[in-house]
Amino acid sequence: MDKKFTRKAQVIIFKKINDEPAFLMLHRSGGKGVFWQPVTGSVEEGEDYTMGALREVEEETGIKDYLKLYEGVHSFEFNSDFNGPSQEEVFGMEVEEGVEPKLSHEHDKYKWCELEEALDLLKFESNKKALRHLNTMLK
């Protein structure tokens, strides 16, 4: 039986410190694997990608307010053992310098990173490519 096509949203949250972006990396706590990632989740029935992205940010980090949302950062398709074929749209979100996340049960720690450190932490090449795209947009 074929798995249903799923829509996913990824949000790379960042804040500027001394005019340089610091990217928020979240460490998954078991379940679907243990690794570092940006905010990532499924877009629910009745939501568009932007609505899903904003909901996932609030669910995973408690962050509701932001300075700017960057749409169209990156888009890719992939297959996973958990979701089957998926389409993922990537957003960037700038928050104020003093913002700190309140993690959900999905993550056990977080870290604000410069670009190179964030790239080293990320497991999936698609996440790395999205981060590079966002960083280029910020220049």
DSSP file (Angstrom, degrees, kcal/mol; ACC not computed):
  #  RESIDUE AA STRUCTURE BP1 BP2  ACC     N-H-->O    O-->H-N    N-H-->O    O-->H-N    TCO  KAPPA ALPHA  PHI   PSI    X-CA   Y-CA   Z-CA
    1    1 A M              0   0    0      0, 0.0     2,-0.2     0, 0.0     0, 0.0   0.000 360.0 360.0 360.0 132.4    0.0    0.0    0.0
    2    2 A D        -     0   0    0      1,-0.1     2,-0.2    82,-0.0     3,-0.0  -0.482 360.0-122.7 -74.4 140.9    1.4    3.4   -1.0
    3    3 A K        -     0   0    0     -2,-0.2     2,-0.1     1,-0.1    -1,-0.1  -0.539  34.8 -98.9 -78.7 151.1    1.9    6.0    1.8
    4    4 A K        -     0   0    0     -2,-0.2     2,-0.2     1,-0.1    -1,-0.1  -0.453  37.9-106.9 -70.8 139.3    0.1    9.3    1.4
    5    5 A F        -     0   0    0     -2,-0.1     2,-0.3    79,-0.1    81,-0.2  -0.487  41.8-154.6 -62.6 129.7    2.1   12.3    0.0
    6    6 A T  E     -a   86   0A   0     79,-2.2    81,-2.2    -2,-0.2     2,-0.5  -0.850  10.9-139.0-113.5 149.7    2.8   14.7    2.9
    7    7 A R  E     -a   87   0A   0     36,-0.4    36,-3.2    -2,-0.3     2,-0.3  -0.906  25.2-170.8-103.7 130.6    3.5   18.4    3.0
    8    8 A K  E     -aB  88  42A   0     79,-3.2    81,-2.3    -2,-0.5     2,-0.4  -0.895  11.9-155.0-123.2 151.3    6.3   19.5    5.3
    9    9 A A  E     -aB  89  41A   0     32,-3.1    32,-2.2    -2,-0.3     2,-0.4  -0.988   5.9-167.6-125.2 136.5    7.4   22.9    6.5
   10   10 A Q  E     -aB  90  40A   0     79,-2.5    81,-3.0    -2,-0.4     2,-0.5  -0.977   3.4-166.5-121.0 136.0   10.9   23.8    7.7
   11   11 A V  E     -aB  91  39A   0     28,-2.7    28,-1.5    -2,-0.4     2,-0.9  -0.973   9.0-157.8-128.2 119.6   11.7   27.0    9.4
   12   12 A I  E     -a   92   0A   0     79,-2.8    81,-2.4    -2,-0.5     2,-0.3  -0.847  18.3-158.5 -95.3 107.5   15.3   28.2   10.0
   13   13 A I  E     +a   93   0A   0     -2,-0.9    11,-3.0    11,-0.4     2,-0.3  -0.665  18.8 166.8 -87.9 139.0   15.1   30.7   12.9
   14   14 A F  E     -aC  94  23A   0     79,-2.8    81,-2.5    -2,-0.3     2,-0.3  -0.981  21.7-161.4-147.5 159.7   17.8   33.2   13.3
   15   15 A K  E     - C   0  22A   0      7,-1.8     7,-2.8    -2,-0.3     2,-0.5  -0.968  28.0-114.9-135.8 154.2   18.7   36.4   15.1
   16   16 A K  E     - C   0  21A   0     79,-0.5     2,-0.5    -2,-0.3    81,-0.1  -0.793  27.3-177.1 -95.7 128.4   21.4   38.9   14.4
   17   17 A I  E >  S- C   0  20A   0      3,-3.0     3,-1.5    -2,-0.5    -2,-0.0  -0.986  80.9 -11.9-123.0 118.3   24.2   39.3   16.9
   18   18 A N  T 3  S-     0   0    0     -2,-0.5    -1,-0.2     1,-0.3    -2,-0.0   0.908 130.0 -57.9  53.7  43.7   26.7   42.0   16.0
   19   19 A D  T 3  S+     0   0    0      1,-0.2    -1,-0.3    -3,-0.1    -3,-0.1   0.535 118.4 109.1  65.9   9.9   25.1   42.1   12.5
   20   20 A E  E <  S-C   17   0A   0     -3,-1.5    -3,-3.0    -5,-0.0    -1,-0.2  -0.934  73.2-112.3-114.7 139.9   25.8   38.4   11.9
   21   21 A P  E     -C   16   0A   0      0, 0.0     2,-0.5     0, 0.0    94,-0.3  -0.472  21.8-162.3 -72.6 138.4   23.1   35.7   11.8
   22   22 A A  E     -C   15   0A   0     -7,-2.8    -7,-1.8    -2,-0.2     2,-0.3  -0.991  17.5-145.8-115.7 120.2   23.0   33.1   14.6
   23   23 A F  E     -CD  14 113A   0     90,-3.3    90,-2.8    -2,-0.5     2,-0.6  -0.687   9.6-125.5 -95.1 138.5   20.9   30.1   13.5
   24   24 A L  E     - D   0 112A   0    -11,-3.0     2,-0.4    -2,-0.3   -11,-0.4  -0.718  26.2-171.1 -85.0 118.9   18.8   28.1   15.9
   25   25 A M  E     - D   0 111A   0     86,-2.9    86,-2.1    -2,-0.6     2,-0.4  -0.930   6.4-155.6-110.2 135.6   19.5   24.4   15.8
   26   26 A L  E     -ED  37 110A   0     11,-3.3    11,-2.5    -2,-0.4     2,-0.7  -0.903   9.4-138.7-113.3 137.8   17.3   22.0   17.7
   27   27 A H  E     -ED  36 109A   0     82,-2.8    81,-2.2    -2,-0.4    82,-0.7  -0.862  21.5-131.7 -99.9 115.7   18.4   18.5   19.0
   28   28 A R  E     - D   0 107A   0      7,-3.2     2,-0.7    -2,-0.7    79,-0.3  -0.342  10.2-141.4 -64.4 142.5   15.8   15.8   18.5
   29   29 A S        -     0   0    0     77,-2.5     5,-0.2     1,-0.2    -1,-0.1  -0.693  49.6 -76.5-110.1  78.6   15.1   13.7   21.5
   30   30 A G  S    S+     0   0    0     -2,-0.7     2,-1.5     3,-0.1    -1,-0.2  -0.215  94.7  90.9  73.2-158.6   14.5   10.1   20.2
   31   31 A G  S    S+     0   0    0      1,-0.2    -1,-0.1    -3,-0.1     3,-0.1  -0.509 108.3  21.4  71.1 -90.8   11.4    8.8   18.5
   32   32 A K  S    S-     0   0    0     -2,-1.5    -1,-0.2     1,-0.4     2,-0.1   0.084 135.1 -62.1 -97.3  22.4   12.3    9.5   14.8
   33   33 A G        -     0   0    0      1,-0.0     2,-0.6     2,-0.0    -1,-0.4  -0.316  49.2 -94.4 117.2 160.0   16.0    9.7   15.5
   34   34 A V        +     0   0    0     -5,-0.2     2,-0.3    -2,-0.1    -5,-0.1  -0.946  68.2 111.5-115.4 111.0   18.5   11.7   17.4
   35   35 A F        -     0   0    0     -2,-0.6    -7,-3.2    -5,-0.1     2,-0.3  -0.971  64.5 -88.2-166.7 169.4   20.0   14.6   15.4
   36   36 A W  E     +Ef  27 122A   0     85,-0.6    87,-0.9    -2,-0.3    -9,-0.2  -0.680  52.0 149.5 -90.6 144.2   20.2   18.4   15.0
   37   37 A Q  E     -E   26   0A   0    -11,-2.5   -11,-3.3    -2,-0.3     2,-0.1  -0.980  43.8-105.2-160.9 164.6   17.7   20.2   12.8
   38   38 A P        -     0   0    0      0, 0.0     2,-0.2     0, 0.0   -26,-0.2  -0.299  69.9 -60.4 -78.9 179.8   15.7   23.4   12.3
   39   39 A V  E    S+B   11   0A   0    -28,-1.5   -28,-2.7   -15,-0.2     2,-0.3  -0.484  71.8 170.8 -59.3 130.2   12.0   23.5   13.1
   40   40 A T  E     +B   10   0A   0    -30,-0.2     2,-0.3    -2,-0.2   -30,-0.2  -0.992   5.5 133.8-148.5 136.9   10.4   20.9   10.9
   41   41 A G  E     -B    9   0A   0    -32,-2.2   -32,-3.1    -2,-0.3     2,-0.2  -0.991  49.0 -73.6-171.0 173.9    6.9   19.5   10.8
   42   42 A S  E     -B    8   0A   0     -2,-0.3     2,-0.5   -34,-0.2   -34,-0.3  -0.500  37.2-126.4 -80.2 144.9    3.9   18.4    8.8
   43   43 A V        -     0   0    0    -36,-3.2   -36,-0.4    -2,-0.2     3,-0.1  -0.819  35.1-134.2 -87.6 125.2    1.5   20.9    7.3
   44   44 A E    >   -     0   0    0     -2,-0.5     3,-2.2     1,-0.2     8,-0.1  -0.322  29.5 -76.7 -83.5 162.5   -2.0   19.9    8.4
   45   45 A E  T 3  S+     0   0    0      1,-0.3    -1,-0.2    -2,-0.1     3,-0.1  -0.306 120.5  21.8 -53.6 132.5   -5.2   19.6    6.5
   46   46 A G  T 3  S+     0   0    0      1,-0.3     2,-0.3    -3,-0.1    -1,-0.3   0.346 103.2 106.8  87.8  -6.7   -6.6   23.0    5.8
   47   47 A E    <   -     0   0    0     -3,-2.2    -1,-0.3     4,-0.0     2,-0.2  -0.767  60.1-142.2-101.9 149.0   -3.3   24.8    6.2
   48   48 A D     >  -     0   0    0     -2,-0.3     4,-2.4    -3,-0.1     5,-0.2  -0.524  41.8 -93.8 -91.6 176.2   -1.1   26.3    3.6
   49   49 A Y  H  > S+     0   0    0      1,-0.2     4,-2.6     2,-0.2     5,-0.2   0.884 125.3  51.5 -60.2 -39.5    2.7   26.0    4.0
   50   50 A T  H  > S+     0   0    0      2,-0.2     4,-2.5     1,-0.2    -1,-0.2   0.930 110.3  48.0 -64.9 -45.1    3.0   29.4    5.8
   51   51 A M  H  > S+     0   0    0      1,-0.2     4,-2.2     2,-0.2    -1,-0.2   0.922 113.5  48.2 -60.6 -43.7    0.3   28.6    8.3
   52   52 A G  H  X S+     0   0    0     -4,-2.4     4,-2.6     2,-0.2    -2,-0.2   0.899 110.3  51.9 -63.0 -41.1    1.9   25.2    9.0
   53   53 A A  H  X S+     0   0    0     -4,-2.6     4,-2.2    -5,-0.2    -2,-0.2   0.934 111.2  46.1 -61.6 -47.4    5.3   26.8    9.3
   54   54 A L  H  X S+     0   0    0     -4,-2.5     4,-2.0     1,-0.2    -1,-0.2   0.885 113.2  49.9 -65.2 -38.7    4.1   29.3   11.9
   55   55 A R  H  X S+     0   0    0     -4,-2.2     4,-2.8    -5,-0.2    -1,-0.2   0.927 110.5  49.9 -64.9 -44.5    2.2   26.7   13.9
   56   56 A E  H  X S+     0   0    0     -4,-2.6     4,-2.9     1,-0.2     5,-0.3   0.898 108.3  53.2 -62.3 -40.4    5.2   24.4   14.0
   57   57 A V  H  X>S+     0   0    0     -4,-2.2     4,-2.3     1,-0.2     6,-0.8   0.943 112.5  44.5 -58.8 -47.3    7.5   27.2   15.2
   58   58 A E  H  X5S+     0   0    0     -4,-2.0     4,-1.6     4,-0.2    -2,-0.2   0.918 115.5  47.5 -64.9 -42.8    5.1   27.9   18.0
   59   59 A E  H  <5S+     0   0    0     -4,-2.8    -2,-0.2     1,-0.2    -1,-0.2   0.908 120.8  35.5 -64.5 -42.4    4.6   24.2   18.9
   60   60 A E  H  <5S+     0   0    0     -4,-2.9    44,-1.2    -5,-0.2    -2,-0.2   0.735 137.5  14.0 -87.6 -22.9    8.3   23.4   18.9
   61   61 A T  H  <5S-     0   0    0     -4,-2.3    41,-3.5    -5,-0.3    -3,-0.2   0.536  87.7-123.6-129.3 -12.6    9.8   26.6   20.3
   62   62 A G     << +     0   0    0     -4,-1.6     2,-0.4    -5,-0.6    -4,-0.2   0.474  62.4 144.4  77.1   0.6    7.0   28.7   21.8
   63   63 A I        +     0   0    0     -6,-0.8    -1,-0.3     1,-0.2    -2,-0.2  -0.621  13.3 156.7 -80.4 124.3    8.0   31.6   19.6
   64   64 A K        +     0   0    0     -2,-0.4     2,-0.4    -3,-0.1    -1,-0.2   0.667  56.4  63.7-112.9 -32.5    5.0   33.6   18.3
   65   65 A D        +     0   0    0     31,-0.0     2,-0.3     2,-0.0    31,-0.2  -0.771  58.3 167.0-103.2 141.3    6.5   36.9   17.5
   66   66 A Y        -     0   0    0     -2,-0.4    29,-0.2    29,-0.1     3,-0.1  -0.970  37.6-135.0-147.2 160.7    9.1   37.5   14.8
   67   67 A L  S    S-     0   0    0     27,-3.0     2,-0.3     1,-0.3    28,-0.2   0.872  87.1  -3.3 -83.8 -41.6   10.7   40.4   12.9
   68   68 A K  E     -G   94   0A   0     26,-1.2    26,-2.7     2,-0.0     2,-0.5  -0.988  55.2-146.9-155.9 141.9   10.5   39.0    9.4
   69   69 A L  E     -G   93   0A   0     -2,-0.3     2,-0.6    24,-0.2    24,-0.2  -0.959  15.2-153.5-111.1 125.3    9.4   35.8    7.7
   70   70 A Y  E     -G   92   0A   0     22,-3.6    22,-2.1    -2,-0.5     3,-0.4  -0.879  14.5-167.0 -99.7 117.4   11.4   34.8    4.6
   71   71 A E  E     +     0   0A   0     -2,-0.6    20,-0.1    20,-0.2    22,-0.0  -0.652  64.0  30.7 -99.9 159.9    9.3   32.7    2.2
   72   72 A G  E     +     0   0A   0     -2,-0.2    -1,-0.2    18,-0.2    19,-0.2   0.782  68.5 142.2  68.3  28.2   10.6   30.7   -0.8
   73   73 A V  E    S-     0   0A   0     17,-1.6     2,-0.3    -3,-0.4    18,-0.2   0.930  74.5 -29.3 -65.5 -45.3   14.0   30.0    0.8
   74   74 A H  E     -G   90   0A   0     16,-0.9    16,-2.9    59,-0.1     2,-0.3  -0.970  54.8-159.2-167.0 158.2   14.2   26.5   -0.6
   75   75 A S  E     +G   89   0A   0     -2,-0.3     2,-0.3    14,-0.2    14,-0.2  -0.987  19.4 159.8-147.9 138.6   11.9   23.6   -1.7
   76   76 A F  E     -G   88   0A   0     12,-2.2    12,-3.2    -2,-0.3     2,-0.3  -0.991  28.9-131.7-156.1 161.6   12.6   19.9   -2.1
   77   77 A E  E     +G   87   0A   0     -2,-0.3     2,-0.3    10,-0.2    10,-0.2  -0.870  30.6 162.0-113.1 150.1   11.1   16.5   -2.3
   78   78 A F  E     -G   86   0A   0      8,-2.0     8,-2.9    -2,-0.3     2,-0.4  -0.975  31.4-125.9-157.3 166.6   12.2   13.4   -0.4
   79   79 A N  E     -G   85   0A   0     -2,-0.3     2,-0.3     6,-0.2    -2,-0.0  -0.961  27.0-176.9-117.5 138.5   11.1   10.0    0.8
   80   80 A S  E  >  -G   84   0A   0      4,-1.2     4,-2.1    -2,-0.4    -2,-0.0  -0.946  37.0-124.2-132.5 157.0   11.3    8.9    4.4
   81   81 A D  T  4 S+     0   0    0     -2,-0.3    -1,-0.1     1,-0.2    -2,-0.0   0.776 113.2  44.6 -64.9 -26.5   10.5    5.6    6.3
   82   82 A F  T  4 S+     0   0    0      2,-0.1    -1,-0.2   -50,-0.1    -3,-0.0   0.872 130.3  15.3 -87.1 -40.3    8.1    7.6    8.5
   83   83 A N  T  4 S-     0   0    0      1,-0.3    -2,-0.2   -80,-0.1   -77,-0.1   0.551  86.0-145.3-115.5 -10.9    6.2    9.7    6.0
   84   84 A G  E  <  + G   0  80A   0     -4,-2.1    -4,-1.2   -79,-0.1    -1,-0.3  -0.504  69.8   9.7  73.3-149.4    6.8    8.3    2.5
   85   85 A P  E    S+ G   0  79A   0      0, 0.0   -79,-2.2     0, 0.0     2,-0.3  -0.426  79.1 178.4 -68.5 133.9    7.0   10.8   -0.3
   86   86 A S  E     -aG   6  78A   0     -8,-2.9    -8,-2.0   -81,-0.2     2,-0.5  -0.967  28.9-148.0-137.8 150.9    7.1   14.4    1.0
   87   87 A Q  E     -aG   7  77A   0    -81,-2.2   -79,-3.2    -2,-0.3     2,-0.5  -0.988  22.9-164.1-113.9 124.9    7.3   18.0   -0.4
   88   88 A E  E     -aG   8  76A   0    -12,-3.2   -12,-2.2    -2,-0.5     2,-0.4  -0.950   7.7-163.6-118.7 128.3    9.1   20.4    2.0
   89   89 A E  E     -aG   9  75A   0    -81,-2.3   -79,-2.5    -2,-0.5     2,-0.4  -0.905  15.3-145.5-106.5 134.9    9.0   24.2    1.8
   90   90 A V  E     -aG  10  74A   0    -16,-2.9   -17,-1.6    -2,-0.4   -16,-0.9  -0.860  16.6-177.5-110.2 135.2   11.7   26.1    3.7
   91   91 A F  E     -a   11   0A   0    -81,-3.0   -79,-2.8    -2,-0.4     2,-0.4  -0.834  17.2-141.5-119.9 158.0   11.2   29.4    5.4
   92   92 A G  E     -aG  12  70A   0    -22,-2.1   -22,-3.6    -2,-0.3     2,-0.4  -0.943  15.6-165.4-115.4 146.0   13.6   31.7    7.3
   93   93 A M  E     -aG  13  69A   0    -81,-2.4   -79,-2.8    -2,-0.4     2,-0.5  -0.963   6.9-155.0-137.1 119.0   12.4   33.6   10.4
   94   94 A E  E     -aG  14  68A   0    -26,-2.7   -27,-3.0    -2,-0.4   -26,-1.2  -0.799  17.7-176.5 -92.3 131.0   14.3   36.5   12.0
   95   95 A V        -     0   0    0    -81,-2.5   -79,-0.5    -2,-0.5   -29,-0.1  -0.786  34.9 -83.1-119.7 165.4   13.6   37.0   15.7
   96   96 A E    >   -     0   0    0     -2,-0.3     3,-1.8   -31,-0.2    -1,-0.1  -0.294  43.7-109.0 -67.1 154.6   14.8   39.7   18.2
   97   97 A E  T 3  S+     0   0    0      1,-0.3    -1,-0.1   -81,-0.1   -82,-0.1   0.816 114.9  52.9 -56.1 -36.4   18.2   39.2   19.7
   98   98 A G  T 3  S+     0   0    0      2,-0.0    -1,-0.3     0, 0.0     2,-0.2   0.496  80.9 118.7 -81.5  -2.6   16.8   38.4   23.2
   99   99 A V    <   +     0   0    0     -3,-1.8    -4,-0.1   -36,-0.0   -36,-0.0  -0.424  37.4 179.6 -70.5 134.0   14.5   35.6   22.1
  100  100 A E        -     0   0    0     -2,-0.2     2,-0.1   -39,-0.1    -2,-0.0  -0.994  26.4-116.4-131.0 140.7   15.1   32.1   23.5
  101  101 A P        -     0   0    0      0, 0.0     2,-0.6     0, 0.0   -39,-0.2  -0.356   6.7-144.1 -76.2 155.4   13.0   29.0   22.7
  102  102 A K        -     0   0    0    -41,-3.5   -39,-0.1    -2,-0.1    -2,-0.0  -0.947  34.9-135.3-113.3 103.1   10.9   27.0   25.1
  103  103 A L        -     0   0    0     -2,-0.6   -42,-0.2     1,-0.1   -43,-0.1  -0.238   9.3-140.2 -70.5 144.9   11.4   23.5   23.7
  104  104 A S    >   -     0   0    0    -44,-1.2     3,-1.3     1,-0.0   -44,-0.1  -0.247  42.6 -86.5 -83.9-178.4    8.6   21.0   23.2
  105  105 A H  T 3  S+     0   0    0      1,-0.2   -76,-0.1    -2,-0.1   -45,-0.1   0.665 120.9  73.7 -64.8 -16.5    9.0   17.3   24.0
  106  106 A E  T 3  S+     0   0    0    -78,-0.1   -77,-2.5     1,-0.1     2,-0.4   0.750 100.4  41.4 -71.1 -23.4   10.4   16.8   20.5
  107  107 A H  E <   -D   28   0A   0     -3,-1.3   -79,-0.2   -79,-0.3     3,-0.1  -0.948  54.6-168.5-129.8 146.0   13.8   18.4   21.3
  108  108 A D  E    S+     0   0A   0    -81,-2.2     2,-0.3    -2,-0.4   -80,-0.1   0.551  74.3   7.1-110.5 -10.6   16.0   18.2   24.4
  109  109 A K  E     -D   27   0A   0    -82,-0.7   -82,-2.8     2,-0.0     2,-0.3  -0.984  58.4-155.5-161.1 165.3   18.4   21.0   23.7
  110  110 A Y  E     -D   26   0A   0     -2,-0.3     2,-0.3   -84,-0.2   -84,-0.2  -0.933   3.6-165.6-141.4 164.5   19.1   23.9   21.4
  111  111 A K  E     -D   25   0A   0    -86,-2.1   -86,-2.9    -2,-0.3     2,-0.5  -0.970  19.5-136.6-154.0 135.2   22.0   26.0   20.3
  112  112 A W  E     -D   24   0A   0     -2,-0.3     2,-0.3   -88,-0.2   -88,-0.2  -0.846  39.6-176.2 -89.7 126.8   22.5   29.3   18.4
  113  113 A C  E     -D   23   0A   0    -90,-2.8   -90,-3.3    -2,-0.5     2,-0.1  -0.915  30.5-120.3-130.5 148.5   25.2   28.8   15.8
  114  114 A E     >  -     0   0    0     -2,-0.3     4,-2.4   -92,-0.2     5,-0.2  -0.391  52.6 -92.0 -71.1 165.9   27.2   30.7   13.3
  115  115 A L  H  > S+     0   0    0    -94,-0.3     4,-2.7     1,-0.2     5,-0.2   0.894 122.8  47.4 -51.4 -53.3   26.8   29.3    9.7
  116  116 A E  H  > S+     0   0    0      1,-0.2     4,-2.0     2,-0.2    -1,-0.2   0.888 113.3  47.8 -62.9 -40.7   29.7   26.8    9.7
  117  117 A E  H  > S+     0   0    0      2,-0.2     4,-1.9     1,-0.2    -1,-0.2   0.916 112.1  50.3 -65.8 -41.9   28.8   25.3   13.1
  118  118 A A  H  X S+     0   0    0     -4,-2.4     4,-2.1     1,-0.2    -2,-0.2   0.919 109.8  50.6 -61.6 -43.7   25.2   24.9   12.1
  119  119 A L  H  < S+     0   0    0     -4,-2.7    -1,-0.2     1,-0.2    -2,-0.2   0.886 109.8  51.0 -61.3 -38.8   26.2   23.2    8.8
  120  120 A D  H  < S+     0   0    0     -4,-2.0    -1,-0.2    -5,-0.2    -2,-0.2   0.852 111.4  48.1 -66.6 -34.5   28.4   20.8   10.8
  121  121 A L  H  < S+     0   0    0     -4,-1.9   -85,-0.6    -5,-0.1    -2,-0.2   0.859  90.2  94.8 -74.8 -36.2   25.6   20.0   13.2
  122  122 A L  B  <  -f   36   0A   0     -4,-2.1   -85,-0.1    -5,-0.2   -97,-0.0  -0.302  56.3-162.2 -65.2 138.8   22.9   19.3   10.5
  123  123 A K        +     0   0    0    -87,-0.9     2,-0.4     1,-0.0    -1,-0.1   0.878  66.9  66.1 -85.5 -43.5   22.5   15.7    9.5
  124  124 A F    >>  -     0   0    0      1,-0.1     4,-1.8     2,-0.0     3,-0.5  -0.668  68.9-142.8 -95.8 135.5   20.7   16.0    6.2
  125  125 A E  H 3> S+     0   0    0     -2,-0.4     4,-2.7     1,-0.2     5,-0.2   0.841 103.0  60.0 -60.1 -35.1   22.1   17.5    3.0
  126  126 A S  H 3> S+     0   0    0      1,-0.2     4,-2.0     2,-0.2    -1,-0.2   0.878 105.6  48.3 -62.4 -37.1   18.7   19.0    2.2
  127  127 A N  H <> S+     0   0    0     -3,-0.5     4,-2.2     2,-0.2    -1,-0.2   0.892 111.5  49.9 -67.8 -39.9   18.8   21.0    5.5
  128  128 A K  H  X S+     0   0    0     -4,-1.8     4,-2.4     2,-0.2    -2,-0.2   0.908 110.3  49.7 -64.6 -42.6   22.3   22.1    4.8
  129  129 A K  H  X S+     0   0    0     -4,-2.7     4,-2.3     1,-0.2    -1,-0.2   0.911 110.5  50.3 -63.4 -42.6   21.4   23.3    1.3
  130  130 A A  H  X S+     0   0    0     -4,-2.0     4,-2.5     2,-0.2    -1,-0.2   0.911 110.0  50.5 -61.6 -43.0   18.4   25.2    2.7
  131  131 A L  H  X S+     0   0    0     -4,-2.2     4,-2.7     1,-0.2    -2,-0.2   0.907 109.8  50.0 -63.1 -41.9   20.6   26.9    5.3
  132  132 A R  H  X S+     0   0    0     -4,-2.4     4,-2.1     2,-0.2    -1,-0.2   0.912 110.0  51.4 -62.2 -41.3   23.1   28.0    2.6
  133  133 A H  H  X S+     0   0    0     -4,-2.3     4,-2.0     2,-0.2    -2,-0.2   0.933 111.7  46.5 -60.2 -46.6   20.2   29.4    0.5
  134  134 A L  H  X S+     0   0    0     -4,-2.5     4,-1.6     1,-0.2    -2,-0.2   0.931 109.9  53.1 -62.5 -45.1   18.9   31.4    3.5
  135  135 A N  H  < S+     0   0    0     -4,-2.7     4,-0.4     1,-0.2    -1,-0.2   0.890 108.8  50.3 -58.4 -39.4   22.4   32.7    4.4
  136  136 A T  H >< S+     0   0    0     -4,-2.1     3,-1.2     1,-0.2    -1,-0.2   0.887 107.4  54.1 -64.7 -39.3   22.8   33.9    0.8
  137  137 A M  H 3< S+     0   0    0     -4,-2.0    -1,-0.2     1,-0.2    -2,-0.2   0.807 103.4  57.9 -63.2 -29.0   19.4   35.7    1.0
  138  138 A L  T 3<        0   0    0     -4,-1.6    -1,-0.2     1,-0.2    -2,-0.2   0.569 360.0 360.0 -80.6  -8.8   20.6   37.5    4.1
  139  139 A K    <         0   0    0     -3,-1.2    -1,-0.2    -4,-0.4    -2,-0.1   0.466 360.0 360.0 -86.5 360.0   23.7   39.1    2.4
